[in-house]
């Protein structure tokens, strides 16, 4: 499997890698084997040297070769961010992570993660710290998407510390809960009056206040309720034009 080239020291030899060696090395890594386990298939080589060779091979592979090994699809920046988020923030196992990447094998997803971690251009996670979704956030997400009919780029503005990819994933997870269909709770507080709507528009569009600041002008109402009301007013104005 390996070819001896030059002797470095008594009892220690340097071997050149053959294309068959590189192919076997890649296949074993994509199967999820650890470096000590892979070393058992390469007598005379250490786990560290195999690891170095593996990353050397993946770096010089052409984009065509990468596309063939990944099913013809190149990794996008959005997929890289989602991969980092699922592994480091949500701490999901690889079996769960690979479900978010159709047409990719578990091994190729793990390899991509390893490359991102060793690359200086590793995309930062969408959030510095993982925050569990609250019932209020889930309600707002469903309402903005299903009732207000907003796009993901519009919805993400209501969730400053979350990415579009994270919101889409959360939305899919909520919709998959078929045992207990998701139903948004009834609106809390009294109905909005025309004066309330006018004040809401003035604070947001004319004074440019944040939702936290606007919330102080509406005691008894949540920030999510105000955001949803604002989106409904904007949608109603568009339909009347």
N, C-alpha and C positions, 0 to 999 in steps of 0.2 A: 504493500500500500504506500510506503514511503520510500524514498530514494536517498541513499547516503551520498553526501557530497564531500565535505572536507572535515578532517578530524581537528577538533578544537583543543581537547585535552584528553589524557588517558582515561578511557572509560566513558567519555562524553563526546557525542558526535552531533553535528549539525545536519539536518535533513531539509531538502527542498520540498515544498508542497507541490503535489501534482493536482491537475484539475479534478481528479477523482477524490483527492483528499478534501479539497474545498467544497465539493458537492456534498460529501458525507458530513463534513463539519456543519454545513448549513442545515442539512436535513435533521441532524441530531438536535441542533439548537431549536429548530422550529417545532420539534416534538416536545419541547419543554424540559429537556434534560439539563441537569446542573453541569457546571464545568468539570468537577471531579468525575462525574459519570461519563461525560464525553471523553475525558482523558483515557478511560479504560479501552477505548477503541483506537487509541493512537499511542502505542508503546514507544517510550523514549521522549514523549512530550509532556510538558507540565500543563496544568489547568490554566495558568497565567499566559503561557505562550499561545495556547489555543484560543484563549479569549482575545488576545491581541491580534492574532491572525484573522479571526472572525470579523472583527470590526474593521480591519484593513480591507478585507474582501468586500464588505458591504459599502465601504466608502468609495471604492473605485468602480463598482458595478455601474454600468450605463443605465440611463433612465429607461431605456427599452427593456433591459433585463429586469429591472425592478418592477416595471409594469406587468411583465409576464408572470413574475412570481407572486404578485399581489392581485392576480385575476384581471389585469388590464386597467386597474384604477390607481391613480397616484393619490397619495395622502394630501389632503388640503389643510391649510392652517386651522380651519374650523374643526376638522377631525382631530388634529393634534391637540388642540385645546380641550376638546371633549375627552380624549384619552387620558390626558393628565388629570383632568377634573375627576373622572370616574375612579381612577386608581389612587390618587393622593388625597382628594377631598372626601369622596364618598367611601373610599377604601373597599371597593367592591372586588370580589374574586374574579379571576380571569374568565371563568365560565359565564359569569354575568356580564362582564364588560364586552365580550365578543358578540353578545346579542345585539349590541348597539351598532355593530359594524357588519352588515350583511355582505356576503361574498368574500369575507376575510376569515382566514383560519386563526385559531387561538395562537398558534406559533408566530404567524406574521404580525399579529397585534402585539405580542410580547417583544418581538424583535424591534418593532417600531418604537415601543416605549423605551427600550434599552438605548436605542440610537438617540432619542430625544434627550435622555438623561445625560448622555456623554457629549452631546453637542453643545457648543457655546450659544447656539441660537435656539435653545429650548424655549418654546413659548410659555409665558407665565400663566398660572392658573387664572381663571376668570375672577376669582375672589381670593383675597388674602387668607380668609378664614371661613371654614365651612359653617353654614348656618342652616339649621333644620327648618324646613318649610312649616309655617304655622297654619292653622285652619283658616285664618283670615287671608293669608296669601293664596292658599289653594282656591278659596272662594273667589277672590279677585281675579285670579288667573283664568278660571273657568268662565267667569262673567265677561271679562274683556275679550276672550276668544270666541265664545259661543253666542253671547247675547249682543255684545257691541260689534262683533265681527271685525276686530282690529287685526292688522298684520303683526308679525312677530317683532318687526322693527319698531312698531308703535307701542306694543305691549311692554317691551324691555325698558322703556322710559319710566314705567311705573315700578320697576324693580332695579334700583340703582346698583346694587351689589351682585346682580346675577346676569349671566350671559344669555343670548338667544338660544344657544344650544342647550343650556341647563333648563331653561323654561320649557322648551319643546319636549325635552325628556320627561320633565315633571308632568306636563300635560298628558303625554301618552300614558304614563303610569297611572294617573288619575282616571283616565278613560277606560283603562283595562280592568279597573276594579268593578267587575260585573256582579259580584256577590251582593253588594249593597250599592245600587246606582247612586252616583253623586247627585245631590240636590242642594242647590244654594239655599242657605237659610233665608228666611224672610227678612226684608229690610228693617233694620232697627231704627227707632226714632220716628218722629212725625214725618208726613210727606213733605217733599220740597215745595215751597211756595214760589211764585214768580219773583218775589223779592230775594229769596234765597238763591235762585238761579242767577239773577242779575249780580248779586254780590260775589258769587263764585266766579263768574266771568270777569268781573272787574279786578278781583284780587289776583287771578291767574294771568290774564292777558294784558291788562293795563298796568298793574303794579309789578307783575313778574315775580310774585312771591313763591316760595317753595311750598310743597304740600304740608310740611310740618308747620309752617307759619300760617297757612290757610286754615289748617285744622283748628287752630286756636280761636278762630272766628266763628266756629260752629260747634259749640259745646254739645256733647251727647252723640256726635257723629264720628265715625272712624275715618282715617285717612283713605282707606280703600273705598268706602262708600262715596266720599267726595270725588275721588278719581273716576269712579264709574259714572257718577252723575254728570261730571264734566264731559266725559266721552259721549254720553247719550245726548247731551245738549248739542255738541259739535256735529254729531251724526244727524240729528234732527234739522239743524240749520242747513246742512248740505242738501238734504232731501227737499227742503222748501225753496231752494234757489231755482 
